[in-house]
Amino acid sequence: MAQNSKIEWTHHTANLWHGCTKVHEGCDNCYAETLAKRWGNDVWGNDKPRKIINSVFNELDKFQKIAKEANEMQRVFVGSMMDIFEKPMPLIDSKGIEVTNLNTGEIRDTFFKRISENRYPNLMFLLLTKRPSNINKYIPESWKQTPPENVMFGTSPVNQQTSEKLITQLLEVKGKRFLSVEPQLDSINIQGFLFNGGIDWVIQGGESGHHKRPFNLDWAYYLKQQCEATNTPYFFKQIDKIKEIPTDLQVRMFPTEQVGSAFL
């Protein structure tokens, strides 16, 4: 859980649980798995339980209070240590003891119910997943026709193959949609998707960490051009968190802003 997150494109992060299973090559050097192991949590893989985060709803209430007092909408990334649309999984508590009366799917349902009850009118939830085909399986039935105004559904393609697959699946979901193209591993052409107006925001970045894979600046300029051609808000996050970002890539737009906004 993080207030004033170090992730540049969000104000806060929230996790209902910790743990996940790798999906595609973008997950190979997963920072969240590395952190979980560092903290002594064996919660990665299809045969592992997830660790419940009991404080999450109190934290969300606090974020709502902060945003309301600031009289603004603040973004909450859900979640940096999990995938909100992973299939229901068993849980353990902070001591590693099995939670017998609850699974991740039921926690997710509680979270969605609180959003539907409009408990967070000043929070914009960024629900990022590598499993967009599961979104319509797990959201409330009412959201399929009338998605909440304060929810954005996102997915994380990393190359052309994952772009074609994941964006197609994401577009089957009604509501606001975004892409987090990170870590980008190859050039991608998604202009056809962008021209259709189905993507409201594109975030782009290379990989960081000791095992980072190379990022080609040509990929950045190409995706930036596609966003400009379709008037899609574009946010360049990083090359690798070490190399300096060229001036003409210092663009950090948000969905409410117009093309041409400066680096924040």
C-alpha positions as CSV (number, residue, x, y, z in Angstrom):
1,M,0.0,0.0,0.0
2,A,1.4,3.4,-0.9
3,Q,0.2,7.0,-0.4
4,N,1.9,9.3,-2.9
5,S,3.2,6.4,-4.9
6,K,6.6,6.4,-6.5
7,I,4.9,5.1,-9.7
8,E,4.8,8.3,-11.8
9,W,1.4,7.8,-13.4
10,T,-0.6,7.3,-10.1
11,H,-1.1,9.1,-6.8
12,H,-1.6,5.9,-4.8
13,T,-1.2,2.1,-5.1
14,A,-3.5,-0.4,-3.4
15,N,-3.3,-4.2,-3.2
16,L,-6.1,-6.4,-2.0
17,W,-3.5,-9.3,-1.8
18,H,0.0,-10.1,-2.7
19,G,0.9,-12.7,-5.3
20,C,0.3,-13.7,-8.9
21,T,1.3,-16.1,-11.7
22,K,3.4,-15.2,-14.7
23,V,1.5,-14.8,-17.9
24,H,3.8,-13.8,-20.8
25,E,7.4,-12.7,-21.4
26,G,6.8,-9.3,-19.9
27,C,6.6,-11.1,-16.5
28,D,10.0,-12.7,-16.8
29,N,11.7,-10.2,-14.5
30,C,8.7,-9.3,-12.4
31,Y,9.6,-6.8,-9.7
32,A,6.6,-7.7,-7.6
33,E,7.8,-11.4,-7.4
34,T,11.3,-10.2,-6.5
35,L,9.9,-8.0,-3.7
36,A,7.6,-10.8,-2.4
37,K,10.5,-13.2,-2.1
38,R,12.7,-10.5,-0.4
39,W,9.9,-10.1,2.2
40,G,9.8,-13.9,2.7
41,N,6.4,-14.4,1.0
42,D,6.0,-17.6,-1.2
43,V,3.0,-16.3,-3.1
44,W,4.0,-16.6,-6.8
45,G,2.8,-19.4,-9.0
46,N,-0.5,-21.2,-9.9
47,D,-0.1,-23.6,-6.9
48,K,0.7,-20.9,-4.2
49,P,-1.8,-19.0,-2.0
50,R,-2.0,-15.3,-2.0
51,K,-1.3,-13.1,1.0
52,I,-4.3,-11.1,2.2
53,I,-3.8,-7.3,2.9
54,N,-6.2,-6.6,5.7
55,S,-5.5,-2.8,5.7
56,V,-6.6,-2.2,2.1
57,F,-10.1,-0.8,2.7
58,N,-8.9,1.5,5.5
59,E,-6.2,2.7,3.2
60,L,-8.8,3.4,0.4
61,D,-11.0,5.3,2.9
62,K,-7.9,7.4,3.7
63,F,-7.1,8.0,0.1
64,Q,-10.7,9.1,-0.5
65,K,-10.5,11.6,2.4
66,I,-7.2,13.0,1.1
67,A,-8.6,13.5,-2.4
68,K,-11.8,15.0,-1.2
69,E,-10.0,17.5,1.0
70,A,-7.8,18.4,-2.0
71,N,-11.0,18.8,-4.1
72,E,-9.6,16.7,-6.9
73,M,-9.7,13.2,-8.4
74,Q,-6.7,11.1,-7.5
75,R,-5.6,8.0,-9.3
76,V,-5.2,4.6,-7.5
77,F,-3.3,1.8,-9.2
78,V,-4.7,-1.6,-8.3
79,G,-2.4,-3.4,-7.9
80,S,1.3,-3.3,-7.9
81,M,1.7,-6.6,-6.2
82,M,-1.2,-8.6,-7.7
83,D,-3.5,-9.0,-10.7
84,I,-7.0,-7.9,-9.9
85,F,-8.5,-10.2,-12.6
86,E,-6.6,-13.3,-11.7
87,K,-8.9,-16.3,-11.0
88,P,-9.9,-16.8,-7.4
89,M,-7.1,-18.1,-5.3
90,P,-6.7,-19.3,-1.6
91,L,-5.3,-17.0,1.0
92,I,-2.8,-16.9,3.8
93,D,-2.5,-14.2,6.5
94,S,0.6,-12.2,7.4
95,K,1.9,-15.1,9.5
96,G,1.5,-17.6,6.7
97,I,-1.6,-19.2,8.2
98,E,-4.3,-20.4,5.8
99,V,-7.4,-18.2,5.7
100,T,-10.2,-20.8,5.5
101,N,-13.3,-18.7,5.0
102,L,-12.2,-16.4,2.2
103,N,-10.5,-16.3,-1.2
104,T,-9.2,-13.6,-3.5
105,G,-12.4,-13.6,-5.6
106,E,-14.5,-12.7,-2.6
107,I,-12.2,-9.9,-1.6
108,R,-12.4,-8.6,-5.2
109,D,-16.2,-8.7,-5.0
110,T,-16.2,-6.7,-1.8
111,F,-14.0,-4.1,-3.4
112,F,-16.2,-3.8,-6.5
113,K,-19.3,-3.5,-4.2
114,R,-17.7,-0.6,-2.4
115,I,-17.1,1.1,-5.7
116,S,-20.7,0.5,-6.8
117,E,-21.8,2.1,-3.6
118,N,-19.9,5.2,-4.6
119,R,-17.7,5.2,-1.5
120,Y,-14.8,6.7,-3.5
121,P,-16.2,9.6,-5.6
122,N,-12.8,11.3,-5.6
123,L,-10.7,8.2,-6.6
124,M,-10.1,7.0,-10.2
125,F,-9.2,3.3,-10.0
126,L,-6.7,2.0,-12.6
127,L,-7.4,-1.7,-12.8
128,L,-4.4,-3.1,-14.6
129,T,-4.3,-6.8,-15.7
130,K,-2.5,-9.1,-18.0
131,R,-5.7,-11.1,-18.1
132,P,-8.3,-8.8,-19.9
133,S,-10.3,-11.9,-21.0
134,N,-11.3,-12.3,-17.3
135,I,-12.6,-8.8,-16.8
136,N,-16.2,-9.5,-18.0
137,K,-16.1,-12.7,-16.0
138,Y,-15.5,-11.0,-12.7
139,I,-16.9,-7.5,-12.7
140,P,-20.5,-6.9,-11.4
141,E,-23.2,-7.6,-13.9
142,S,-24.3,-4.0,-13.8
143,W,-20.9,-2.8,-14.9
144,K,-21.1,-4.7,-18.2
145,Q,-23.8,-2.2,-19.3
146,T,-23.0,0.9,-17.1
147,P,-19.3,0.8,-16.1
148,P,-18.4,3.2,-13.2
149,E,-17.1,6.6,-14.2
150,N,-14.2,6.3,-11.7
151,V,-12.8,3.0,-13.1
152,M,-10.3,2.5,-16.0
153,F,-9.6,-1.0,-17.2
154,G,-6.0,-1.5,-18.5
155,T,-3.8,-4.2,-19.8
156,S,0.0,-4.6,-20.4
157,P,1.1,-5.6,-23.9
158,V,4.9,-5.8,-24.4
159,N,5.3,-6.7,-28.1
160,Q,3.2,-7.0,-31.2
161,Q,1.9,-10.5,-30.4
162,T,0.7,-9.6,-26.9
163,S,-0.7,-6.3,-28.3
164,E,-2.9,-8.0,-30.8
165,K,-4.2,-10.5,-28.2
166,L,-4.6,-8.4,-25.1
167,I,-6.0,-5.2,-26.7
168,T,-8.6,-7.2,-28.6
169,Q,-9.7,-8.7,-25.4
170,L,-9.7,-5.4,-23.6
171,L,-11.9,-3.8,-26.2
172,E,-14.6,-6.3,-25.4
173,V,-15.0,-4.5,-22.0
174,K,-17.2,-1.4,-21.8
175,G,-15.8,1.7,-20.1
176,K,-12.6,3.7,-20.0
177,R,-9.5,1.7,-21.1
178,F,-5.8,2.3,-20.9
179,L,-2.6,0.5,-21.9
180,S,0.6,0.2,-19.8
181,V,3.2,-0.8,-22.4
182,E,5.8,-1.8,-19.9
183,P,8.3,-3.4,-20.1
184,Q,8.2,-2.9,-23.8
185,L,10.3,-5.6,-25.5
186,D,9.9,-4.8,-29.2
187,S,8.3,-2.3,-31.6
188,I,4.5,-2.3,-31.7
189,N,2.0,-0.9,-34.1
190,I,-1.4,-0.3,-32.4
191,Q,-2.6,2.6,-34.4
192,G,-5.6,0.6,-35.8
193,F,-6.8,0.1,-32.2
194,L,-6.2,3.8,-31.4
195,F,-8.1,5.1,-34.4
196,N,-11.2,3.3,-33.3
197,G,-11.2,5.4,-30.2
198,G,-11.3,2.5,-27.8
199,I,-8.1,3.4,-25.8
200,D,-8.2,6.4,-23.6
201,W,-4.6,6.5,-22.4
202,V,-1.2,5.0,-23.3
203,I,1.7,4.6,-20.9
204,Q,5.0,3.5,-22.2
205,G,8.3,2.4,-20.6
206,G,11.3,0.2,-20.7
207,E,12.4,-2.3,-18.1
208,S,14.5,-1.4,-15.0
209,G,16.5,-3.5,-12.6
210,H,19.6,-5.7,-12.7
211,H,18.3,-7.9,-15.4
212,K,16.6,-5.3,-17.6
213,R,16.2,-6.0,-21.2
214,P,17.2,-3.3,-23.8
215,F,14.8,-0.6,-24.8
216,N,15.1,1.0,-28.2
217,L,14.2,4.7,-28.3
218,D,12.8,4.2,-31.9
219,W,10.0,2.2,-30.2
220,A,9.2,5.2,-28.1
221,Y,9.1,7.7,-30.9
222,Y,7.0,5.3,-33.0
223,L,4.3,4.8,-30.3
224,K,4.3,8.5,-29.5
225,Q,3.6,9.3,-33.2
226,Q,0.8,6.8,-33.2
227,C,-0.8,8.5,-30.1
228,E,-0.4,11.9,-31.7
229,A,-2.0,10.8,-34.9
230,T,-5.0,9.5,-33.0
231,N,-5.1,12.3,-30.3
232,T,-4.6,9.6,-27.6
233,P,-3.1,10.9,-24.4
234,Y,0.5,9.6,-24.1
235,F,2.7,9.1,-21.0
236,F,6.4,8.2,-21.4
237,K,7.5,6.8,-18.1
238,Q,11.1,5.7,-18.4
239,I,13.9,4.2,-20.5
240,D,15.3,2.1,-17.6
241,K,15.2,4.5,-14.6
242,I,18.9,5.4,-15.2
243,K,19.2,6.8,-18.7
244,E,18.0,10.4,-19.1
245,I,14.9,10.9,-21.1
246,P,15.3,13.0,-24.3
247,T,13.5,16.3,-24.2
248,D,11.1,15.4,-27.0
249,L,10.0,12.3,-25.1
250,Q,9.4,14.2,-21.8
251,V,5.7,13.9,-22.3
252,R,3.4,12.8,-19.4
253,M,-0.2,13.3,-20.3
254,F,-3.2,12.1,-18.5
255,P,-6.6,11.1,-19.9
256,T,-8.2,14.5,-19.2
257,E,-5.4,16.4,-20.9
258,Q,-5.0,17.3,-24.5
259,V,-2.2,16.3,-26.8
260,G,0.8,18.6,-26.3
261,S,0.9,18.7,-22.5
262,A,4.4,19.0,-21.1
263,F,6.3,16.7,-18.9
264,L,5.1,17.0,-15.3
